[in-house]
């Protein structure tokens, strides 16, 4: 059997096993008397939600906030990272502040952002940008700074100017770092977009999840959880596909491109 097909079969078997364990736990297991719906009930609610325009509107709002915030963070983060990475002075001067900011979640500034921007899509976009920007800057600057000095010296010996060295040697060398940063930031963007609606009142699946929880509709609540999980798988798959395409020339990805 083809290795890729086998991988999909094993993944599908894992999903089926997880759903079976959920169904068993909610019917005859330790959670039988809890508010937890069965897997069948949650999946049924998922299909009912899929027939409503409200669900698709909420999904579109969440994807919009995550995508726009991520794109802005990529553009600004890569540009700033390149500017920092080409200068050893700037690299060492910004290392501590960036590493200090990196683990701070954007949720800590949520009250201030909601106060300034209100519970809007713009608030969600800004939070996504904050949540992804610093890590992209750190990775991009590290990739530029770690470029092989021998390769740059060789380029100078062949008469390449600073701009040509940056475009032909430094940037290709830093692309694996940038690709990894984007792949890690993509699911983060989705999570922050959901949190913006769940805790900040912004539009999207987070707000729908909160309203369903308040209404006490457990079947629909877990249906939204399934929707978020499916959306997360799509985002992760697309980010990995994009990374493979961007770095198809890299030894790590040559054998993976189909």
C-alpha positions in Angstrom: 0.0 0.0 0.0 1.2 3.5 -0.8 2.7 5.2 2.2 0.5 8.3 1.9 -2.7 6.2 1.6 -1.6 4.2 4.6 -1.1 7.4 6.5 -4.6 8.5 5.7 -6.1 5.1 6.6 -4.3 5.2 10.0 -5.5 8.8 10.6 -9.1 7.8 9.7 -8.9 4.8 12.1 -7.7 7.1 14.9 -10.6 9.5 14.3 -13.1 6.6 14.3 -11.6 5.2 17.5 -11.8 8.6 19.2 -15.4 9.1 18.2 -16.2 5.5 19.4 -14.6 6.2 22.8 -16.6 9.4 23.1 -19.8 7.6 22.2 -19.1 4.9 24.7 -18.1 7.3 27.5 -21.3 9.3 27.0 -23.7 6.4 26.9 -22.4 3.6 29.1 -19.2 5.0 30.5 -18.3 7.3 33.5 -19.9 10.3 31.7 -23.2 8.7 31.0 -25.0 10.8 33.6 -23.2 14.1 32.7 -24.4 16.8 30.3 -21.9 15.6 27.7 -23.8 14.7 24.5 -22.9 11.6 22.6 -20.8 11.8 19.5 -23.8 11.0 17.4 -25.8 13.8 18.9 -22.9 16.3 18.4 -22.4 15.2 14.8 -26.2 15.5 14.1 -26.1 19.0 15.5 -23.1 19.8 13.3 -25.1 18.8 10.2 -28.0 20.9 11.3 -25.7 23.9 11.9 -24.2 23.4 8.4 -27.6 24.1 6.9 -27.8 27.5 8.6 -26.4 30.7 7.1 -25.5 32.0 10.6 -22.9 29.2 11.0 -21.2 30.0 7.7 -21.3 33.8 8.5 -19.6 33.1 11.8 -17.0 30.8 10.2 -16.3 33.5 7.5 -15.8 36.2 10.2 -13.4 34.0 12.1 -11.4 33.1 9.0 -11.4 36.7 7.9 -9.9 37.9 11.2 -7.4 35.1 11.4 -6.3 35.5 7.7 -6.0 39.3 7.7 -4.2 39.5 11.0 -1.8 36.7 10.0 -1.0 38.3 6.6 -0.3 41.7 8.2 1.9 40.0 10.8 3.8 38.1 8.1 4.5 41.2 6.0 5.4 43.4 9.0 7.3 40.6 10.9 9.4 39.5 7.9 10.3 43.1 7.0 11.3 44.0 10.5 13.0 40.6 11.0 15.2 41.2 8.0 16.0 44.7 9.2 17.1 43.3 12.5 18.9 40.3 11.2 21.2 42.2 8.8 22.6 44.2 11.7 24.4 42.4 14.5 24.0 45.5 16.7 20.2 45.5 16.2 20.1 41.7 16.6 21.7 41.8 20.0 19.9 45.0 21.1 16.4 43.5 20.4 17.0 39.9 21.4 16.0 40.4 25.1 12.9 42.6 24.4 11.6 40.2 21.7 12.2 37.1 23.8 10.4 38.9 26.7 7.4 39.7 24.6 7.2 36.3 22.8 5.5 34.2 25.5 3.0 36.9 26.5 -0.4 36.0 25.1 -2.4 38.7 23.3 -5.3 38.0 25.7 -3.7 40.1 28.4 -4.4 43.3 26.3 -7.9 42.2 25.3 -9.7 44.5 27.7 -7.8 47.6 26.4 -8.2 46.6 22.8 -12.0 46.0 23.3 -12.2 49.4 25.0 -10.5 51.1 22.1 -11.8 49.2 19.1 -15.0 47.7 20.5 -16.2 44.2 19.9 -15.5 44.3 16.2 -13.7 42.4 13.5 -11.0 45.0 13.6 -10.4 44.1 17.3 -10.0 40.5 16.3 -7.6 41.3 13.5 -5.4 43.4 15.8 -5.3 40.6 18.4 -4.3 38.1 15.8 -1.6 40.4 14.6 -0.2 40.9 18.1 -0.4 37.1 18.7 1.7 36.2 15.6 3.9 39.2 15.0 6.6 38.8 17.6 7.3 35.1 16.9 7.6 35.8 13.1 10.1 38.7 13.8 12.2 36.4 16.0 12.3 33.6 13.5 12.9 35.9 10.5 15.7 37.8 12.2 17.3 34.5 13.4 17.2 33.1 9.8 18.8 36.2 8.4 21.4 36.5 11.1 22.4 32.8 10.9 23.1 33.0 7.1 26.4 31.2 6.4 29.1 34.0 6.4 31.1 32.0 3.9 28.3 32.1 1.4 28.0 35.9 1.8 31.8 36.3 1.4 31.7 34.2 -1.7 29.0 36.4 -3.1 31.1 39.5 -2.5 34.1 37.8 -4.1 31.9 37.4 -7.3 31.1 41.1 -7.2 27.6 40.9 -5.8 26.3 44.1 -4.1 24.6 44.2 -0.8 21.1 44.1 -2.3 22.0 41.1 -4.5 23.5 39.2 -1.5 20.3 39.9 0.4 18.1 38.7 -2.4 20.1 35.8 -3.7 21.8 34.4 -0.6 20.4 35.8 2.7 16.6 35.5 2.0 16.7 32.0 0.5 18.8 30.9 3.5 16.3 32.4 5.9 13.2 31.0 4.2 13.1 27.7 6.3 13.0 29.8 9.4 10.2 32.0 8.0 8.3 29.0 6.7 8.4 27.4 10.1 7.3 30.6 11.8 4.3 31.0 9.4 3.3 27.3 9.9 3.3 27.7 13.7 1.6 31.1 13.6 -1.3 29.9 11.4 -3.1 27.8 14.1 -2.3 30.5 16.6 -4.1 33.0 14.4 -7.2 30.8 14.4 -7.1 30.4 18.2 -6.8 34.1 18.8 -9.6 34.9 16.4 -11.9 32.5 18.3 -10.8 33.9 21.7 -11.6 37.4 20.3 -15.2 36.4 19.9 -15.4 34.2 23.0 -14.0 36.7 25.5 -14.1 40.0 23.6 -17.5 39.8 22.1 -16.2 40.0 18.5 -18.0 38.3 15.6 -17.3 34.8 14.6 -17.3 31.3 16.0 -16.1 32.4 19.4 -19.2 34.5 19.9 -21.4 31.7 18.6 -19.8 29.3 21.0 -20.4 31.7 23.9 -24.1 32.2 23.1 -24.6 28.5 22.7 -23.0 27.9 26.1 -25.2 30.5 27.7 -28.3 29.0 26.1 -27.3 25.6 27.5 -27.6 23.8 24.2 -24.9 21.1 24.8 -25.4 19.3 21.4 -24.8 22.5 19.5 -22.0 23.6 21.8 -20.0 20.4 21.0 -21.0 20.8 17.3 -19.2 24.1 17.3 -16.2 22.5 19.0 -16.2 19.9 16.1 -16.3 22.8 13.6 -13.4 24.5 15.2 -11.4 21.2 15.2 -12.2 20.7 11.5 -11.2 24.3 10.7 -8.0 23.8 12.7 -7.1 20.7 10.6 -7.7 22.6 7.4 -5.6 25.5 8.5 -2.8 23.2 9.6 -2.9 21.2 6.4 -2.8 24.4 4.2 0.1 25.8 6.2 2.1 22.6 5.8 1.2 22.4 2.1 2.3 26.0 1.6 5.6 25.4 3.5 6.4 22.4 1.3 5.7 24.4 -1.9 7.7 27.4 -0.7 10.6 25.2 0.3 10.4 22.6 -2.4 14.1 23.2 -3.2 15.2 22.4 0.4 16.6 18.9 1.1 14.0 18.4 3.8 11.1 18.8 1.4 12.4 17.5 -2.0 11.0 14.0 -1.4 7.7 15.2 0.0 6.6 17.4 -2.9 4.1 15.5 -5.2 
